Amino acid sequence: MQITNRTGDWRRRGVEKRDYETKSRRLFMAMRPSLHDSVKQLAAENGVSVSDTIHQILEDYIAYWRERGESER
């Protein structure tokens, strides 16, 4: 998975986005240490922050399920 510090083509991802949207919402999230280590390693491999990595993973997950839902209709 290639991760960048930009949200990329949000239309392709199926994620609604305003003309200009900043990452201004905060989320406290608990996870297993092994999962955190994996996310941290993935972030380091791509040269981005853990926050950007989680953001990208969530966008991809949402897009995947939206596309899957549309194809089943």
PDB file of N, CA, C, O and CB in Angstrom:
ATOM      1  N   MET A   1       0.842  -1.175   0.000  1.00  0.00           N
ATOM      2  CA  MET A   1       0.000   0.000   0.000  1.00  0.00           C
ATOM      3  C   MET A   1       0.885   1.235   0.000  1.00  0.00           C
ATOM      4  O   MET A   1       1.760   1.386   0.852  1.00  0.00           O
ATOM      5  CB  MET A   1      -0.956   0.000   1.211  1.00  0.00           C
ATOM      6  N   GLN A   2       0.650   2.104  -0.952  1.00  0.00           N
ATOM      7  CA  GLN A   2       1.387   3.368  -1.019  1.00  0.00           C
ATOM      8  C   GLN A   2       0.584   4.429  -0.289  1.00  0.00           C
ATOM      9  O   GLN A   2      -0.591   4.647  -0.588  1.00  0.00           O
ATOM     10  CB  GLN A   2       1.662   3.795  -2.499  1.00  0.00           C
ATOM     11  N   ILE A   3       1.209   5.074   0.650  1.00  0.00           N
ATOM     12  CA  ILE A   3       0.531   6.095   1.442  1.00  0.00           C
ATOM     13  C   ILE A   3       1.265   7.407   1.277  1.00  0.00           C
ATOM     14  O   ILE A   3       2.494   7.452   1.322  1.00  0.00           O
ATOM     15  CB  ILE A   3       0.453   5.692   2.937  1.00  0.00           C
ATOM     16  N   THR A   4       0.512   8.472   1.086  1.00  0.00           N
ATOM     17  CA  THR A   4       1.105   9.800   0.984  1.00  0.00           C
ATOM     18  C   THR A   4       0.497  10.687   2.058  1.00  0.00           C
ATOM     19  O   THR A   4      -0.472  10.309   2.716  1.00  0.00           O
ATOM     20  CB  THR A   4       0.887  10.410  -0.433  1.00  0.00           C
ATOM     21  N   ASN A   5       1.064  11.850   2.227  1.00  0.00           N
ATOM     22  CA  ASN A   5       0.512  12.757   3.223  1.00  0.00           C
ATOM     23  C   ASN A   5      -0.580  13.642   2.632  1.00  0.00           C
ATOM     24  O   ASN A   5      -1.004  14.614   3.258  1.00  0.00           O
ATOM     25  CB  ASN A   5       1.616  13.618   3.816  1.00  0.00           C
ATOM     26  N   ARG A   6      -1.022  13.314   1.460  1.00  0.00           N
ATOM     27  CA  ARG A   6      -2.157  14.007   0.835  1.00  0.00           C
ATOM     28  C   ARG A   6      -3.299  13.021   0.713  1.00  0.00           C
ATOM     29  O   ARG A   6      -3.079  11.812   0.638  1.00  0.00           O
ATOM     30  CB  ARG A   6      -1.776  14.598  -0.567  1.00  0.00           C
ATOM     31  N   THR A   7      -4.512  13.532   0.692  1.00  0.00           N
ATOM     32  CA  THR A   7      -5.665  12.642   0.625  1.00  0.00           C
ATOM     33  C   THR A   7      -5.852  12.037  -0.751  1.00  0.00           C
ATOM     34  O   THR A   7      -6.619  11.086  -0.901  1.00  0.00           O
ATOM     35  CB  THR A   7      -6.910  13.381   1.021  1.00  0.00           C
ATOM     36  N   GLY A   8      -5.175  12.559  -1.757  1.00  0.00           N
ATOM     37  CA  GLY A   8      -5.243  11.967  -3.087  1.00  0.00           C
ATOM     38  C   GLY A   8      -6.552  12.269  -3.786  1.00  0.00           C
ATOM     39  O   GLY A   8      -7.210  13.265  -3.485  1.00  0.00           O
ATOM     40  N   ASP A   9      -6.924  11.423  -4.704  1.00  0.00           N
ATOM     41  CA  ASP A   9      -8.145  11.626  -5.473  1.00  0.00           C
ATOM     42  C   ASP A   9      -9.332  11.155  -4.648  1.00  0.00           C
ATOM     43  O   ASP A   9      -9.686   9.976  -4.682  1.00  0.00           O
ATOM     44  CB  ASP A   9      -8.082  10.875  -6.832  1.00  0.00           C
ATOM     45  N   TRP A  10      -9.939  12.057  -3.918  1.00  0.00           N
ATOM     46  CA  TRP A  10     -11.026  11.704  -3.008  1.00  0.00           C
ATOM     47  C   TRP A  10     -12.269  11.237  -3.727  1.00  0.00           C
ATOM     48  O   TRP A  10     -13.059  10.490  -3.151  1.00  0.00           O
ATOM     49  CB  TRP A  10     -11.367  12.871  -2.142  1.00  0.00           C
ATOM     50  N   ARG A  11     -12.475  11.656  -4.988  1.00  0.00           N
ATOM     51  CA  ARG A  11     -13.646  11.179  -5.723  1.00  0.00           C
ATOM     52  C   ARG A  11     -13.527   9.687  -5.985  1.00  0.00           C
ATOM     53  O   ARG A  11     -14.502   8.946  -5.860  1.00  0.00           O
ATOM     54  CB  ARG A  11     -13.808  11.945  -7.051  1.00  0.00           C
ATOM     55  N   ARG A  12     -12.322   9.251  -6.351  1.00  0.00           N
ATOM     56  CA  ARG A  12     -12.106   7.826  -6.610  1.00  0.00           C
ATOM     57  C   ARG A  12     -12.354   7.020  -5.342  1.00  0.00           C
ATOM     58  O   ARG A  12     -12.838   5.890  -5.399  1.00  0.00           O
ATOM     59  CB  ARG A  12     -10.675   7.574  -7.135  1.00  0.00           C
ATOM     60  N   ARG A  13     -12.026   7.598  -4.220  1.00  0.00           N
ATOM     61  CA  ARG A  13     -12.178   6.895  -2.952  1.00  0.00           C
ATOM     62  C   ARG A  13     -13.619   6.861  -2.465  1.00  0.00           C
ATOM     63  O   ARG A  13     -13.939   6.101  -1.551  1.00  0.00           O
ATOM     64  CB  ARG A  13     -11.312   7.536  -1.908  1.00  0.00           C
ATOM     65  N   GLY A  14     -14.496   7.669  -3.057  1.00  0.00           N
ATOM     66  CA  GLY A  14     -15.882   7.692  -2.625  1.00  0.00           C
ATOM     67  C   GLY A  14     -16.082   8.430  -1.313  1.00  0.00           C
ATOM     68  O   GLY A  14     -17.094   8.237  -0.639  1.00  0.00           O
ATOM     69  N   VAL A  15     -15.133   9.268  -0.948  1.00  0.00           N
ATOM     70  CA  VAL A  15     -15.226  10.016   0.292  1.00  0.00           C
ATOM     71  C   VAL A  15     -15.630  11.444  -0.045  1.00  0.00           C
ATOM     72  O   VAL A  15     -14.969  12.115  -0.837  1.00  0.00           O
ATOM     73  CB  VAL A  15     -13.882   9.980   1.080  1.00  0.00           C
ATOM     74  N   GLU A  16     -16.720  11.904   0.561  1.00  0.00           N
ATOM     75  CA  GLU A  16     -17.167  13.274   0.308  1.00  0.00           C
ATOM     76  C   GLU A  16     -16.147  14.251   0.875  1.00  0.00           C
ATOM     77  O   GLU A  16     -15.616  14.053   1.968  1.00  0.00           O
ATOM     78  CB  GLU A  16     -18.570  13.527   0.928  1.00  0.00           C
ATOM     79  N   LYS A  17     -15.885  15.299   0.122  1.00  0.00           N
ATOM     80  CA  LYS A  17     -14.926  16.297   0.565  1.00  0.00           C
ATOM     81  C   LYS A  17     -15.349  17.654   0.048  1.00  0.00           C
ATOM     82  O   LYS A  17     -15.788  17.783  -1.095  1.00  0.00           O
ATOM     83  CB  LYS A  17     -13.501  15.950   0.092  1.00  0.00           C
ATOM     84  N   ARG A  18     -15.215  18.666   0.889  1.00  0.00           N
ATOM     85  CA  ARG A  18     -15.515  20.025   0.463  1.00  0.00           C
ATOM     86  C   ARG A  18     -14.370  20.539  -0.396  1.00  0.00           C
ATOM     87  O   ARG A  18     -13.326  19.894  -0.495  1.00  0.00           O
ATOM     88  CB  ARG A  18     -15.752  20.952   1.681  1.00  0.00           C
ATOM     89  N   ASP A  19     -14.565  21.710  -1.023  1.00  0.00           N
ATOM     90  CA  ASP A  19     -13.521  22.284  -1.865  1.00  0.00           C
ATOM     91  C   ASP A  19     -12.200  22.381  -1.114  1.00  0.00           C
ATOM     92  O   ASP A  19     -11.147  22.067  -1.668  1.00  0.00           O
ATOM     93  CB  ASP A  19     -13.941  23.662  -2.366  1.00  0.00           C
ATOM     94  N   TYR A  20     -12.250  22.810   0.133  1.00  0.00           N
ATOM     95  CA  TYR A  20     -11.032  22.898   0.935  1.00  0.00           C
ATOM     96  C   TYR A  20     -11.354  22.351   2.312  1.00  0.00           C
ATOM     97  O   TYR A  20     -12.177  22.911   3.036  1.00  0.00           O
ATOM     98  CB  TYR A  20     -10.493  24.373   1.018  1.00  0.00           C
ATOM     99  N   GLU A  21     -10.719  21.281   2.662  1.00  0.00           N
ATOM    100  CA  GLU A  21     -11.015  20.639   3.938  1.00  0.00           C
ATOM    101  C   GLU A  21      -9.710  20.269   4.629  1.00  0.00           C
ATOM    102  O   GLU A  21      -8.853  19.598   4.054  1.00  0.00           O
ATOM    103  CB  GLU A  21     -11.905  19.385   3.738  1.00  0.00           C
ATOM    104  N   THR A  22      -9.577  20.715   5.859  1.00  0.00           N
ATOM    105  CA  THR A  22      -8.397  20.373   6.640  1.00  0.00           C
ATOM    106  C   THR A  22      -8.727  19.244   7.600  1.00  0.00           C
ATOM    107  O   THR A  22      -9.892  18.998   7.915  1.00  0.00           O
ATOM    108  CB  THR A  22      -7.869  21.599   7.406  1.00  0.00           C
ATOM    109  N   LYS A  23      -7.712  18.580   8.048  1.00  0.00           N
ATOM    110  CA  LYS A  23      -7.901  17.533   9.060  1.00  0.00           C
ATOM    111  C   LYS A  23      -7.972  18.221  10.419  1.00  0.00           C
ATOM    112  O   LYS A  23      -6.953  18.416  11.083  1.00  0.00           O
ATOM    113  CB  LYS A  23      -6.736  16.459   9.019  1.00  0.00           C
ATOM    114  N   SER A  24      -9.176  18.582  10.821  1.00  0.00           N
ATOM    115  CA  SER A  24      -9.328  19.357  12.042  1.00  0.00           C
ATOM    116  C   SER A  24     -10.044  18.598  13.160  1.00  0.00           C
ATOM    117  O   SER A  24     -10.114  19.094  14.284  1.00  0.00           O
ATOM    118  CB  SER A  24     -10.073  20.619  11.741  1.00  0.00           C
ATOM    119  N   ARG A  25     -10.565  17.428  12.883  1.00  0.00           N
ATOM    120  CA  ARG A  25     -11.247  16.629  13.900  1.00  0.00           C
ATOM    121  C   ARG A  25     -10.240  15.712  14.581  1.00  0.00           C
ATOM    122  O   ARG A  25      -9.330  15.180  13.945  1.00  0.00           O
ATOM    123  CB  ARG A  25     -12.405  15.803  13.276  1.00  0.00           C
ATOM    124  N   ARG A  26     -10.418  15.541  15.862  1.00  0.00           N
ATOM    125  CA  ARG A  26      -9.509  14.688  16.629  1.00  0.00           C
ATOM    126  C   ARG A  26     -10.228  13.422  17.059  1.00  0.00           C
ATOM    127  O   ARG A  26     -11.443  13.418  17.261  1.00  0.00           O
ATOM    128  CB  ARG A  26      -8.955  15.437  17.860  1.00  0.00           C
ATOM    129  N   LEU A  27      -9.473  12.365  17.195  1.00  0.00           N
ATOM    130  CA  LEU A  27     -10.023  11.076  17.571  1.00  0.00           C
ATOM    131  C   LEU A  27      -9.068  10.399  18.538  1.00  0.00           C
ATOM    132  O   LEU A  27      -7.876  10.270  18.257  1.00  0.00           O
ATOM    133  CB  LEU A  27     -10.275  10.191  16.328  1.00  0.00           C
ATOM    134  N   PHE A  28      -9.589   9.969  19.668  1.00  0.00           N
ATOM    135  CA  PHE A  28      -8.794   9.175  20.588  1.00  0.00           C
ATOM    136  C   PHE A  28      -9.102   7.727  20.262  1.00  0.00           C
ATOM    137  O   PHE A  28     -10.266   7.330  20.199  1.00  0.00           O
ATOM    138  CB  PHE A  28      -9.104   9.521  22.101  1.00  0.00           C
ATOM    139  N   MET A  29      -8.063   6.941  20.057  1.00  0.00           N
ATOM    140  CA  MET A  29      -8.265   5.573  19.606  1.00  0.00           C
ATOM    141  C   MET A  29      -7.353   4.633  20.372  1.00  0.00           C
ATOM    142  O   MET A  29      -6.147   4.866  20.461  1.00  0.00           O
ATOM    143  CB  MET A  29      -8.017   5.453  18.099  1.00  0.00           C
ATOM    144  N   ALA A  30      -7.916   3.587  20.916  1.00  0.00           N
ATOM    145  CA  ALA A  30      -7.119   2.569  21.595  1.00  0.00           C
ATOM    146  C   ALA A  30      -6.952   1.382  20.648  1.00  0.00           C
ATOM    147  O   ALA A  30      -7.893   0.998  19.953  1.00  0.00           O
ATOM    148  CB  ALA A  30      -7.789   2.125  22.945  1.00  0.00           C
ATOM    149  N   MET A  31      -5.752   0.808  20.625  1.00  0.00           N
ATOM    150  CA  MET A  31      -5.506  -0.360  19.790  1.00  0.00           C
ATOM    151  C   MET A  31      -4.460  -1.247  20.443  1.00  0.00           C
ATOM    152  O   MET A  31      -3.735  -0.826  21.346  1.00  0.00           O
ATOM    153  CB  MET A  31      -5.056   0.058  18.377  1.00  0.00           C
ATOM    154  N   ARG A  32      -4.399  -2.469  19.972  1.00  0.00           N
ATOM    155  CA  ARG A  32      -3.399  -3.407  20.495  1.00  0.00           C
ATOM    156  C   ARG A  32      -2.008  -2.909  20.141  1.00  0.00           C
ATOM    157  O   ARG A  32      -1.810  -2.324  19.076  1.00  0.00           O
ATOM    158  CB  ARG A  32      -3.625  -4.840  19.934  1.00  0.00           C
ATOM    159  N   PRO A  33      -1.035  -3.139  21.030  1.00  0.00           N
ATOM    160  CA  PRO A  33       0.339  -2.708  20.741  1.00  0.00           C
ATOM    161  C   PRO A  33       0.890  -3.281  19.433  1.00  0.00           C
ATOM    162  O   PRO A  33       1.616  -2.593  18.716  1.00  0.00           O
ATOM    163  CB  PRO A  33       1.247  -3.108  21.881  1.00  0.00           C
ATOM    164  N   SER A  34       0.554  -4.525  19.119  1.00  0.00           N
ATOM    165  CA  SER A  34       1.067  -5.129  17.887  1.00  0.00           C
ATOM    166  C   SER A  34       0.506  -4.434  16.652  1.00  0.00           C
ATOM    167  O   SER A  34       1.216  -4.270  15.660  1.00  0.00           O
ATOM    168  CB  SER A  34       0.727  -6.619  17.845  1.00  0.00           C
ATOM    169  N   LEU A  35      -0.765  -4.021  16.702  1.00  0.00           N
ATOM    170  CA  LEU A  35      -1.358  -3.291  15.577  1.00  0.00           C
ATOM    171  C   LEU A  35      -0.710  -1.917  15.447  1.00  0.00           C
ATOM    172  O   LEU A  35      -0.414  -1.468  14.339  1.00  0.00           O
ATOM    173  CB  LEU A  35      -2.890  -3.149  15.759  1.00  0.00           C
ATOM    174  N   HIS A  36      -0.494  -1.260  16.563  1.00  0.00           N
ATOM    175  CA  HIS A  36       0.170   0.048  16.538  1.00  0.00           C
ATOM    176  C   HIS A  36       1.562  -0.071  15.939  1.00  0.00           C
ATOM    177  O   HIS A  36       1.975   0.772  15.143  1.00  0.00           O
ATOM    178  CB  HIS A  36       0.252   0.645  17.956  1.00  0.00           C
ATOM    179  N   ASP A  37       2.285  -1.116  16.319  1.00  0.00           N
ATOM    180  CA  ASP A  37       3.628  -1.323  15.763  1.00  0.00           C
ATOM    181  C   ASP A  37       3.580  -1.508  14.253  1.00  0.00           C
ATOM    182  O   ASP A  37       4.434  -0.991  13.533  1.00  0.00           O
ATOM    183  CB  ASP A  37       4.295  -2.537  16.415  1.00  0.00           C
ATOM    184  N   SER A  38       2.578  -2.250  13.771  1.00  0.00           N
ATOM    185  CA  SER A  38       2.435  -2.470  12.325  1.00  0.00           C
ATOM    186  C   SER A  38       2.114  -1.174  11.595  1.00  0.00           C
ATOM    187  O   SER A  38       2.670  -0.908  10.529  1.00  0.00           O
ATOM    188  CB  SER A  38       1.342  -3.505  12.049  1.00  0.00           C
ATOM    189  N   VAL A  39       1.223  -0.367  12.157  1.00  0.00           N
ATOM    190  CA  VAL A  39       0.868   0.915  11.543  1.00  0.00           C
ATOM    191  C   VAL A  39       2.075   1.846  11.551  1.00  0.00           C
ATOM    192  O   VAL A  39       2.346   2.537  10.569  1.00  0.00           O
ATOM    193  CB  VAL A  39      -0.326   1.570  12.284  1.00  0.00           C
ATOM    194  N   LYS A  40       2.790   1.857  12.663  1.00  0.00           N
ATOM    195  CA  LYS A  40       3.979   2.705  12.783  1.00  0.00           C
ATOM    196  C   LYS A  40       5.048   2.298  11.770  1.00  0.00           C
ATOM    197  O   LYS A  40       5.704   3.154  11.176  1.00  0.00           O
ATOM    198  CB  LYS A  40       4.549   2.631  14.209  1.00  0.00           C
ATOM    199  N   GLN A  41       5.220   0.995  11.575  1.00  0.00           N
ATOM    200  CA  GLN A  41       6.194   0.497  10.598  1.00  0.00           C
ATOM    201  C   GLN A  41       5.771   0.879   9.180  1.00  0.00           C
ATOM    202  O   GLN A  41       6.604   1.304   8.380  1.00  0.00           O
ATOM    203  CB  GLN A  41       6.347  -1.037  10.716  1.00  0.00           C
ATOM    204  N   LEU A  42       4.491   0.731   8.865  1.00  0.00           N
ATOM    205  CA  LEU A  42       3.985   1.101   7.542  1.00  0.00           C
ATOM    206  C   LEU A  42       4.184   2.597   7.291  1.00  0.00           C
ATOM    207  O   LEU A  42       4.557   3.005   6.192  1.00  0.00           O
ATOM    208  CB  LEU A  42       2.490   0.729   7.410  1.00  0.00           C
ATOM    209  N   ALA A  43       3.934   3.404   8.316  1.00  0.00           N
ATOM    210  CA  ALA A  43       4.129   4.845   8.192  1.00  0.00           C
ATOM    211  C   ALA A  43       5.595   5.168   7.925  1.00  0.00           C
ATOM    212  O   ALA A  43       5.903   5.994   7.066  1.00  0.00           O
ATOM    213  CB  ALA A  43       3.648   5.564   9.460  1.00  0.00           C
ATOM    214  N   ALA A  44       6.491   4.528   8.649  1.00  0.00           N
ATOM    215  CA  ALA A  44       7.924   4.775   8.471  1.00  0.00           C
ATOM    216  C   ALA A  44       8.383   4.358   7.075  1.00  0.00           C
ATOM    217  O   ALA A  44       9.183   5.056   6.453  1.00  0.00           O
ATOM    218  CB  ALA A  44       8.734   4.023   9.539  1.00  0.00           C
ATOM    219  N   GLU A  45       7.889   3.240   6.586  1.00  0.00           N
ATOM    220  CA  GLU A  45       8.256   2.756   5.246  1.00  0.00           C
ATOM    221  C   GLU A  45       7.832   3.747   4.163  1.00  0.00           C
ATOM    222  O   GLU A  45       8.493   3.864   3.131  1.00  0.00           O
ATOM    223  CB  GLU A  45       7.615   1.383   4.977  1.00  0.00           C
ATOM    224  N   ASN A  46       6.731   4.458   4.399  1.00  0.00           N
ATOM    225  CA  ASN A  46       6.208   5.408   3.416  1.00  0.00           C
ATOM    226  C   ASN A  46       6.607   6.843   3.710  1.00  0.00           C
ATOM    227  O   ASN A  46       6.266   7.750   2.951  1.00  0.00           O
ATOM    228  CB  ASN A  46       4.711   5.311   3.357  1.00  0.00           C
ATOM    229  N   GLY A  47       7.323   7.058   4.801  1.00  0.00           N
ATOM    230  CA  GLY A  47       7.805   8.387   5.137  1.00  0.00           C
ATOM    231  C   GLY A  47       6.712   9.370   5.524  1.00  0.00           C
ATOM    232  O   GLY A  47       6.829  10.569   5.269  1.00  0.00           O
ATOM    233  N   VAL A  48       5.658   8.867   6.135  1.00  0.00           N
ATOM    234  CA  VAL A  48       4.554   9.728   6.580  1.00  0.00           C
ATOM    235  C   VAL A  48       4.262   9.450   8.051  1.00  0.00           C
ATOM    236  O   VAL A  48       4.826   8.533   8.647  1.00  0.00           O
ATOM    237  CB  VAL A  48       3.274   9.498   5.711  1.00  0.00           C
ATOM    238  N   SER A  49       3.382  10.248   8.616  1.00  0.00           N
ATOM    239  CA  SER A  49       3.046  10.092  10.032  1.00  0.00           C
ATOM    240  C   SER A  49       2.075   8.930  10.254  1.00  0.00           C
ATOM    241  O   SER A  49       1.425   8.459   9.321  1.00  0.00           O
ATOM    242  CB  SER A  49       2.441  11.389  10.578  1.00  0.00           C
ATOM    243  N   VAL A  50       1.994   8.489  11.486  1.00  0.00           N
ATOM    244  CA  VAL A  50       1.027   7.454  11.856  1.00  0.00           C
ATOM    245  C   VAL A  50      -0.385   7.971  11.595  1.00  0.00           C
ATOM    246  O   VAL A  50      -1.241   7.229  11.114  1.00  0.00           O
ATOM    247  CB  VAL A  50       1.196   7.039  13.351  1.00  0.00           C
ATOM    248  N   SER A  51      -0.628   9.236  11.909  1.00  0.00           N
ATOM    249  CA  SER A  51      -1.943   9.841  11.680  1.00  0.00           C
ATOM    250  C   SER A  51      -2.321   9.797  10.196  1.00  0.00           C
ATOM    251  O   SER A  51      -3.444   9.422   9.858  1.00  0.00           O
ATOM    252  CB  SER A  51      -1.957  11.297  12.186  1.00  0.00           C
ATOM    253  N   ASP A  52      -1.396  10.174   9.308  1.00  0.00           N
ATOM    254  CA  ASP A  52      -1.670  10.120   7.869  1.00  0.00           C
ATOM    255  C   ASP A  52      -1.912   8.691   7.402  1.00  0.00           C
ATOM    256  O   ASP A  52      -2.747   8.452   6.529  1.00  0.00           O
ATOM    257  CB  ASP A  52      -0.512  10.734   7.083  1.00  0.00           C
ATOM    258  N   THR A  53      -1.195   7.756   7.972  1.00  0.00           N
ATOM    259  CA  THR A  53      -1.375   6.349   7.611  1.00  0.00           C
ATOM    260  C   THR A  53      -2.761   5.862   7.997  1.00  0.00           C
ATOM    261  O   THR A  53      -3.439   5.223   7.193  1.00  0.00           O
ATOM    262  CB  THR A  53      -0.309   5.481   8.283  1.00  0.00           C
ATOM    263  N   ILE A  54      -3.188   6.157   9.217  1.00  0.00           N
ATOM    264  CA  ILE A  54      -4.515   5.748   9.665  1.00  0.00           C
ATOM    265  C   ILE A  54      -5.588   6.436   8.821  1.00  0.00           C
ATOM    266  O   ILE A  54      -6.585   5.816   8.454  1.00  0.00           O
ATOM    267  CB  ILE A  54      -4.711   6.077  11.164  1.00  0.00           C
ATOM    268  N   HIS A  55      -5.383   7.703   8.518  1.00  0.00           N
ATOM    269  CA  HIS A  55      -6.316   8.460   7.677  1.00  0.00           C
ATOM    270  C   HIS A  55      -6.482   7.782   6.314  1.00  0.00           C
ATOM    271  O   HIS A  55      -7.603   7.607   5.839  1.00  0.00           O
ATOM    272  CB  HIS A  55      -5.823   9.916   7.495  1.00  0.00           C
ATOM    273  N   GLN A  56      -5.381   7.408   5.698  1.00  0.00           N
ATOM    274  CA  GLN A  56      -5.409   6.758   4.380  1.00  0.00           C
ATOM    275  C   GLN A  56      -6.101   5.397   4.452  1.00  0.00           C
ATOM    276  O   GLN A  56      -6.901   5.054   3.581  1.00  0.00           O
ATOM    277  CB  GLN A  56      -3.977   6.592   3.832  1.00  0.00           C
ATOM    278  N   ILE A  57      -5.794   4.633   5.482  1.00  0.00           N
ATOM    279  CA  ILE A  57      -6.410   3.311   5.652  1.00  0.00           C
ATOM    280  C   ILE A  57      -7.921   3.450   5.781  1.00  0.00           C
ATOM    281  O   ILE A  57      -8.668   2.695   5.160  1.00  0.00           O
ATOM    282  CB  ILE A  57      -5.830   2.587   6.892  1.00  0.00           C
ATOM    283  N   LEU A  58      -8.374   4.401   6.577  1.00  0.00           N
ATOM    284  CA  LEU A  58      -9.809   4.608   6.752  1.00  0.00           C
ATOM    285  C   LEU A  58     -10.475   5.062   5.458  1.00  0.00           C
ATOM    286  O   LEU A  58     -11.560   4.584   5.128  1.00  0.00           O
ATOM    287  CB  LEU A  58     -10.063   5.630   7.851  1.00  0.00           C
ATOM    288  N   GLU A  59      -9.852   5.971   4.721  1.00  0.00           N
ATOM    289  CA  GLU A  59     -10.419   6.401   3.437  1.00  0.00           C
ATOM    290  C   GLU A  59     -10.537   5.229   2.469  1.00  0.00           C
ATOM    291  O   GLU A  59     -11.562   5.072   1.806  1.00  0.00           O
ATOM    292  CB  GLU A  59      -9.557   7.509   2.814  1.00  0.00           C
ATOM    293  N   ASP A  60      -9.499   4.411   2.387  1.00  0.00           N
ATOM    294  CA  ASP A  60      -9.530   3.252   1.489  1.00  0.00           C
ATOM    295  C   ASP A  60     -10.604   2.249   1.908  1.00  0.00           C
ATOM    296  O   ASP A  60     -11.274   1.666   1.056  1.00  0.00           O
ATOM    297  CB  ASP A  60      -8.160   2.567   1.460  1.00  0.00           C
ATOM    298  N   TYR A  61     -10.767   2.048   3.205  1.00  0.00           N
ATOM    299  CA  TYR A  61     -11.771   1.119   3.727  1.00  0.00           C
ATOM    300  C   TYR A  61     -13.175   1.592   3.374  1.00  0.00           C
ATOM    301  O   TYR A  61     -14.006   0.802   2.924  1.00  0.00           O
ATOM    302  CB  TYR A  61     -11.628   0.970   5.251  1.00  0.00           C
ATOM    303  N   ILE A  62     -13.439   2.872   3.579  1.00  0.00           N
ATOM    304  CA  ILE A  62     -14.750   3.436   3.258  1.00  0.00           C
ATOM    305  C   ILE A  62     -15.032   3.315   1.761  1.00  0.00           C
ATOM    306  O   ILE A  62     -16.125   2.911   1.364  1.00  0.00           O
ATOM    307  CB  ILE A  62     -14.828   4.914   3.701  1.00  0.00           C
ATOM    308  N   ALA A  63     -14.064   3.658   0.944  1.00  0.00           N
ATOM    309  CA  ALA A  63     -14.240   3.573  -0.512  1.00  0.00           C
ATOM    310  C   ALA A  63     -14.503   2.137  -0.951  1.00  0.00           C
ATOM    311  O   ALA A  63     -15.361   1.890  -1.799  1.00  0.00           O
ATOM    312  CB  ALA A  63     -13.000   4.123  -1.235  1.00  0.00           C
ATOM    313  N   TYR A  64     -13.769   1.196  -0.377  1.00  0.00           N
ATOM    314  CA  TYR A  64     -13.942  -0.214  -0.719  1.00  0.00           C
ATOM    315  C   TYR A  64     -15.383  -0.658  -0.450  1.00  0.00           C
ATOM    316  O   TYR A  64     -16.010  -1.276  -1.310  1.00  0.00           O
ATOM    317  CB  TYR A  64     -12.951  -1.088   0.081  1.00  0.00           C
ATOM    318  N   TRP A  65     -15.902  -0.351   0.719  1.00  0.00           N
ATOM    319  CA  TRP A  65     -17.242  -0.802   1.075  1.00  0.00           C
ATOM    320  C   TRP A  65     -18.320  -0.057   0.322  1.00  0.00           C
ATOM    321  O   TRP A  65     -19.379  -0.620   0.041  1.00  0.00           O
ATOM    322  CB  TRP A  65     -17.464  -0.648   2.549  1.00  0.00           C
ATOM    323  N   ARG A  66     -18.074   1.197  -0.012  1.00  0.00           N
ATOM    324  CA  ARG A  66     -19.050   1.928  -0.830  1.00  0.00           C
ATOM    325  C   ARG A  66     -19.101   1.342  -2.233  1.00  0.00           C
ATOM    326  O   ARG A  66     -20.186   1.156  -2.785  1.00  0.00           O
ATOM    327  CB  ARG A  66     -18.700   3.433  -0.891  1.00  0.00           C
ATOM    328  N   GLU A  67     -17.947   1.050  -2.816  1.00  0.00           N
ATOM    329  CA  GLU A  67     -17.907   0.452  -4.155  1.00  0.00           C
ATOM    330  C   GLU A  67     -18.543  -0.932  -4.137  1.00  0.00           C
ATOM    331  O   GLU A  67     -19.277  -1.288  -5.059  1.00  0.00           O
ATOM    332  CB  GLU A  67     -16.456   0.365  -4.673  1.00  0.00           C
ATOM    333  N   ARG A  68     -18.274  -1.696  -3.119  1.00  0.00           N
ATOM    334  CA  ARG A  68     -18.838  -3.043  -3.017  1.00  0.00           C
ATOM    335  C   ARG A  68     -20.354  -2.974  -2.895  1.00  0.00           C
ATOM    336  O   ARG A  68     -21.071  -3.775  -3.494  1.00  0.00           O
ATOM    337  CB  ARG A  68     -18.238  -3.794  -1.813  1.00  0.00           C
ATOM    338  N   GLY A  69     -20.836  -2.007  -2.111  1.00  0.00           N
ATOM    339  CA  GLY A  69     -22.280  -1.841  -1.952  1.00  0.00           C
ATOM    340  C   GLY A  69     -22.958  -1.433  -3.243  1.00  0.00           C
ATOM    341  O   GLY A  69     -24.064  -1.891  -3.528  1.00  0.00           O
ATOM    342  N   GLU A  70     -22.322  -0.586  -4.026  1.00  0.00           N
ATOM    343  CA  GLU A  70     -22.895  -0.144  -5.295  1.00  0.00           C
ATOM    344  C   GLU A  70     -22.914  -1.279  -6.317  1.00  0.00           C
ATOM    345  O   GLU A  70     -23.836  -1.365  -7.128  1.00  0.00           O
ATOM    346  CB  GLU A  70     -22.108   1.048  -5.847  1.00  0.00           C
ATOM    347  N   SER A  71     -21.907  -2.146  -6.285  1.00  0.00           N
ATOM    348  CA  SER A  71     -21.843  -3.229  -7.262  1.00  0.00           C
ATOM    349  C   SER A  71     -22.863  -4.328  -6.965  1.00  0.00           C
ATOM    350  O   SER A  71     -23.205  -5.106  -7.855  1.00  0.00           O
ATOM    351  CB  SER A  71     -20.443  -3.819  -7.294  1.00  0.00           C
ATOM    352  N   GLU A  72     -23.346  -4.399  -5.738  1.00  0.00           N
ATOM    353  CA  GLU A  72     -24.324  -5.425  -5.378  1.00  0.00           C
ATOM    354  C   GLU A  72     -25.744  -4.978  -5.646  1.00  0.00           C
ATOM    355  O   GLU A  72     -26.676  -5.773  -5.519  1.00  0.00           O
ATOM    356  CB  GLU A  72     -24.178  -5.798  -3.926  1.00  0.00           C
ATOM    357  N   ARG A  73     -25.928  -3.707  -6.019  1.00  0.00           N
ATOM    358  CA  ARG A  73     -27.295  -3.206  -6.270  1.00  0.00           C
ATOM    359  C   ARG A  73     -27.813  -3.631  -7.601  1.00  0.00           C
ATOM    360  O   ARG A  73     -28.941  -3.293  -7.961  1.00  0.00           O
ATOM    361  CB  ARG A  73     -27.341  -1.707  -6.184  1.00  0.00           C
TER     362      ARG A  73
END
